Amino acid sequence: MKKLICLLGLILAGAGCNSLQDQYYYRPNAQIMPQHITKIHVRPIINRTEVFALEDRLVIEVVDEFLRNGAYSITQEEQADGILAGEILRYILIPVQYDTQLVPTVYRMEVLLNLRFIDKNSQETIWQEPALQQIYIYSAATLDGGMTEEQAREELWKNFAKMIVKRTVEGFGSVTSQTRQQTQINPNQTTITK
């Protein structure tokens, strides 16, 4: 009987601790934009890969996502309070699944960006994501519901644009980049395609 009472006491004490845990938890303050930044300029993104014109569609998607969000207006660099600058560091497209004739049926696309947001007045970097990564796995266009490489890239750019705008509007911690240790960048090998 004494063991049963001790066990019941432990269960009730654990339930009380859980309710305290639900009330108190660590939540860091978001690092959001300074109040004087109301207008943003998105610089052309630098393409460090060997794939031609990757950066154009990404810039268009980012600008469109900022316009959809509406938190900041997009303007020319001369009138802007903040500047978004970045570069595409790596573009990898590899087949990951084959059919019986060894024809690729599923591809894995991986893109790595280096982004930073600059306060134009002070010329200080407000935030930086040195290794923001997106991976997109898709079926080949020869299959039902499949897509081309270009269509898959469009989906990847949309995902990146949402992450970039969320990072800018909601602050630090809303998206995270990979660490440099996990993604070693080899300047001689920044692009792998099929």
C-alpha positions in Angstrom: 0.0 0.0 0.0 2.9 2.3 0.9 4.5 1.7 -2.6 1.1 2.5 -4.3 0.8 5.8 -2.4 4.4 6.8 -3.3 3.8 5.9 -7.0 0.6 7.9 -7.0 2.4 10.8 -5.4 5.2 10.7 -8.1 2.6 10.6 -10.9 0.8 13.6 -9.5 4.0 15.5 -8.9 5.1 14.8 -12.5 1.7 16.1 -13.8 2.2 19.3 -11.8 5.7 19.7 -13.3 4.3 19.3 -16.8 1.8 22.0 -16.3 4.6 24.3 -15.1 6.6 23.4 -18.2 3.7 24.4 -20.4 3.6 27.8 -18.8 7.3 28.6 -18.8 9.5 28.0 -21.8 12.5 29.7 -23.4 11.5 31.9 -26.3 14.2 34.3 -27.5 13.3 37.7 -28.7 13.1 37.9 -32.5 15.7 40.2 -34.1 13.4 42.2 -36.3 14.2 45.2 -38.6 14.9 48.6 -37.2 11.9 50.9 -37.4 13.4 53.3 -39.8 13.5 50.6 -42.5 10.3 50.8 -44.5 11.6 50.5 -48.1 13.7 47.6 -49.4 15.8 47.1 -52.5 16.6 43.6 -53.8 20.0 43.7 -55.5 20.6 41.4 -58.5 21.9 38.1 -57.0 25.3 37.0 -58.0 25.5 33.5 -59.6 28.7 31.7 -58.6 27.7 28.5 -60.4 28.2 27.5 -64.1 24.4 27.3 -64.8 23.3 30.3 -66.8 20.7 32.8 -65.6 19.7 31.0 -62.3 19.7 34.3 -60.5 17.1 36.1 -62.6 14.1 34.0 -61.6 15.1 34.0 -58.0 15.2 37.8 -57.8 11.8 38.0 -59.5 10.3 35.5 -57.0 11.8 37.3 -54.0 10.4 40.7 -55.2 7.0 39.1 -55.9 6.9 37.6 -52.4 7.8 40.9 -50.7 5.0 42.5 -52.7 2.5 39.8 -51.7 3.6 40.1 -48.0 3.2 43.9 -48.0 5.2 44.6 -44.9 7.9 46.5 -46.8 7.7 48.4 -50.1 10.1 47.6 -52.8 12.0 50.5 -54.4 15.2 51.5 -56.2 18.4 51.3 -54.3 18.7 55.2 -54.1 15.4 55.4 -52.2 15.7 52.2 -50.1 16.4 52.0 -46.4 17.5 48.4 -46.5 19.2 46.3 -49.2 19.0 42.5 -49.7 22.1 41.1 -51.3 23.1 37.6 -52.0 24.8 35.0 -54.1 24.1 31.5 -55.3 27.0 29.4 -54.1 26.0 26.0 -55.3 23.6 24.3 -57.6 23.4 20.5 -57.7 21.1 18.3 -59.7 21.6 14.6 -59.4 19.4 11.6 -60.3 18.5 9.6 -57.2 16.2 6.9 -58.6 16.3 4.9 -61.9 13.9 2.6 -63.8 14.8 -0.9 -65.0 16.5 0.5 -68.1 18.6 2.8 -65.9 16.8 5.9 -67.0 16.5 8.5 -64.2 13.0 8.9 -62.8 13.6 11.0 -59.7 16.0 13.9 -59.3 17.3 15.8 -56.2 18.0 19.5 -56.7 20.0 21.4 -54.1 20.8 25.1 -54.0 22.9 27.0 -51.5 22.6 30.7 -51.0 24.6 33.3 -49.1 22.3 36.2 -48.1 22.7 39.4 -46.1 20.5 42.4 -45.3 22.2 45.7 -45.1 21.0 48.9 -43.3 21.7 51.5 -46.0 22.0 54.4 -43.5 24.7 52.8 -41.3 26.1 50.3 -43.9 25.9 47.6 -41.3 24.7 44.0 -41.9 21.5 43.5 -40.0 21.3 39.8 -40.7 23.2 37.2 -42.7 22.4 33.7 -43.7 25.7 32.3 -45.0 24.5 28.9 -46.1 20.7 29.0 -46.7 19.9 25.7 -48.4 16.9 24.3 -50.2 16.5 20.7 -51.4 13.8 19.8 -53.9 13.1 16.2 -55.0 10.9 15.7 -58.0 9.9 13.1 -60.6 11.1 13.3 -64.1 8.9 14.9 -66.8 8.4 11.5 -68.5 6.3 10.2 -65.5 2.7 11.2 -64.7 2.8 14.2 -62.4 6.5 14.7 -63.1 8.2 18.0 -64.0 11.0 19.4 -65.9 14.2 20.8 -64.3 13.0 24.3 -65.0 9.6 23.7 -63.3 11.4 22.2 -60.3 13.6 25.2 -60.1 10.6 27.5 -60.1 9.2 25.6 -57.1 12.6 25.8 -55.4 12.8 29.6 -56.0 9.3 30.0 -54.5 10.4 28.2 -51.4 13.5 30.3 -51.1 11.5 33.5 -51.6 9.1 32.6 -48.8 12.1 31.8 -46.5 13.8 35.1 -47.3 10.7 37.3 -46.8 9.9 35.4 -43.5 13.5 35.9 -42.3 13.2 39.6 -43.1 9.7 40.2 -41.7 9.6 37.8 -38.7 13.2 38.1 -37.7 16.1 35.9 -36.7 15.3 32.3 -36.0 12.4 32.1 -38.4 14.6 30.3 -40.9 18.0 28.8 -40.4 21.0 28.2 -42.6 23.3 25.2 -42.6 26.5 25.5 -40.7 29.8 25.9 -42.6 31.0 22.6 -41.2 28.1 20.7 -42.8 28.4 22.4 -46.2 32.0 22.8 -47.1 32.2 25.0 -50.2 34.7 23.9 -52.8 35.3 26.8 -55.3 36.3 24.3 -58.0 33.0 22.4 -57.7 30.0 24.6 -57.2 27.8 23.1 -59.9 26.7 19.6 -60.5 24.1 18.8 -63.1 22.8 15.8 -64.9 
